[in-house]
Amino acid sequence: MVEFDDTFRRQLHELFVWRRDVRRFRVDPLPDGAVERLIETACLSPSVGLSQPWRFVVIDDAARRRAVIDDFRACNADALACYSGERAARYAVLKLSGLEQAPGHVAVFADKASEIGHGLGRATMPETTEYSVVAAITAMWLAARAEGIGLGWVSILSPDRIHGILDVPASWKFIAYLCIGYPEAECDQPELERAKWEDRRNPDEFTLRR
Ligand SMILES: Cc1cc2c(cc1C)N(C[C@H](O)[C@H](O)[C@H](O)COP(=O)(O)O)c1[nH]c(=O)[nH]c(=O)c1N2
């Protein structure tokens, strides 16, 4: 039986407070095995029916990385074109990926065709497959921060193009592209809040009682 004391609970809370989506990375390489260790921790996550639908692709190939960066640039330009006026000006100066600097690139997919778990829990809610993968990414995010490693989630990408670039099975649904590396700086405030894009709201705003 493992018990967690007040000191641990306080530190765990600090981990939640200081976890950040990181876009500004130092170029220093990650130690050998760091990415594999994060993937191992992610695989301890809950999954519907114990289906373990997460699939990780570690991208080392320079040409594939370059193709992902090109896709990000195209998608980000399209995203900028959806805004106008002051919002567009604010969007234009945001840094929304650390793809160029991050030493680690990991794409995460949900295997929609896997029979692991025998369909338990998915009959009425097939989307629980994707939810399980997101739960694993969250664990990875926190585990990384606990080691002083930053993780940035990039979604300004075209799933079809990412599929082609990475040449993965058709049944794998693209969930996330993760940049992993040492952050340039630590902060307890989201970068989008510091950039005055959006504020973190009071949890009461998101809670109903019935
Ligand atoms: C599903 C999903 C997708 C994205 C993100 C997050 C999640 C959960 N976030 C990071 C997001 O902007 C960030 O989490 C919030 O701004 C809050 O900041 P902290 O994570 O608390 O630092 C993110 N950030 C970014 O710069 N480019 C991106 O494409 C995305 N995409």
The ligand as an SDF file (V2000), in Angstrom:
LIG
                    3D

 31 33  0  0  0  0  0  0  0  0999 V2000
   -6.1430   19.9860  -27.5420 C   0  0  0  0  0  0  0  0  0  0  0  0
   -5.1240   21.0830  -27.4090 C   0  0  0  0  0  0  0  0  0  0  0  0
   -4.5940   21.6750  -28.5500 C   0  0  0  0  0  0  0  0  0  0  0  0
   -3.6680   22.7080  -28.4480 C   0  0  0  0  0  0  0  0  0  0  0  0
   -3.2870   23.1510  -27.1650 C   0  0  0  0  0  0  0  0  0  0  0  0
   -3.8110   22.5400  -26.0140 C   0  0  0  0  0  0  0  0  0  0  0  0
   -4.7110   21.5210  -26.1280 C   0  0  0  0  0  0  0  0  0  0  0  0
   -5.2560   20.8710  -24.8810 C   0  0  0  0  0  0  0  0  0  0  0  0
   -2.3830   24.1980  -27.0680 N   0  0  0  0  0  0  0  0  0  0  0  0
   -1.9660   24.6860  -25.7320 C   0  0  0  0  0  0  0  0  0  0  0  0
   -2.9640   25.6750  -25.1530 C   0  0  0  0  0  0  0  0  0  0  0  0
   -2.8780   26.8930  -25.8290 O   0  0  0  0  0  0  0  0  0  0  0  0
   -2.6310   25.8440  -23.6610 C   0  0  0  0  0  0  0  0  0  0  0  0
   -2.8310   24.6140  -23.0180 O   0  0  0  0  0  0  0  0  0  0  0  0
   -3.4990   26.9180  -22.9910 C   0  0  0  0  0  0  0  0  0  0  0  0
   -3.2290   28.1660  -23.5470 O   0  0  0  0  0  0  0  0  0  0  0  0
   -3.2410   26.9610  -21.4940 C   0  0  0  0  0  0  0  0  0  0  0  0
   -1.8760   27.1210  -21.2450 O   0  0  0  0  0  0  0  0  0  0  0  0
   -1.0670   26.1100  -20.3270 P   0  0  0  0  0  0  0  0  0  0  0  0
   -1.1720   24.7310  -20.9690 O   0  0  0  0  0  0  0  0  0  0  0  0
   -1.7380   26.1060  -18.9870 O   0  0  0  0  0  0  0  0  0  0  0  0
    0.3270   26.6170  -20.3010 O   0  0  0  0  0  0  0  0  0  0  0  0
   -1.7820   24.7220  -28.1920 C   0  0  0  0  0  0  0  0  0  0  0  0
   -0.8430   25.7110  -28.0870 N   0  0  0  0  0  0  0  0  0  0  0  0
   -0.2380   26.2150  -29.1810 C   0  0  0  0  0  0  0  0  0  0  0  0
    0.6030   27.1010  -29.0620 O   0  0  0  0  0  0  0  0  0  0  0  0
   -0.5290   25.7120  -30.4300 N   0  0  0  0  0  0  0  0  0  0  0  0
   -1.4550   24.7590  -30.6100 C   0  0  0  0  0  0  0  0  0  0  0  0
   -1.6760   24.3440  -31.7460 O   0  0  0  0  0  0  0  0  0  0  0  0
   -2.1300   24.2400  -29.4660 C   0  0  0  0  0  0  0  0  0  0  0  0
   -3.0900   23.2780  -29.5720 N   0  0  0  0  0  0  0  0  0  0  0  0
  1  2  1  0
  2  3  1  0
  2  7  2  0
  3  4  2  0
  4  5  1  0
  4 31  1  0
  5  6  2  0
  5  9  1  0
  6  7  1  0
  7  8  1  0
  9 10  1  0
  9 23  1  0
 10 11  1  0
 11 12  1  0
 11 13  1  0
 13 14  1  0
 13 15  1  0
 15 16  1  0
 15 17  1  0
 17 18  1  0
 18 19  1  0
 19 20  2  0
 19 21  1  0
 19 22  1  0
 23 24  1  0
 23 30  2  0
 24 25  1  0
 25 26  2  0
 25 27  1  0
 27 28  1  0
 28 29  2  0
 28 30  1  0
 30 31  1  0
M  END
$$$$
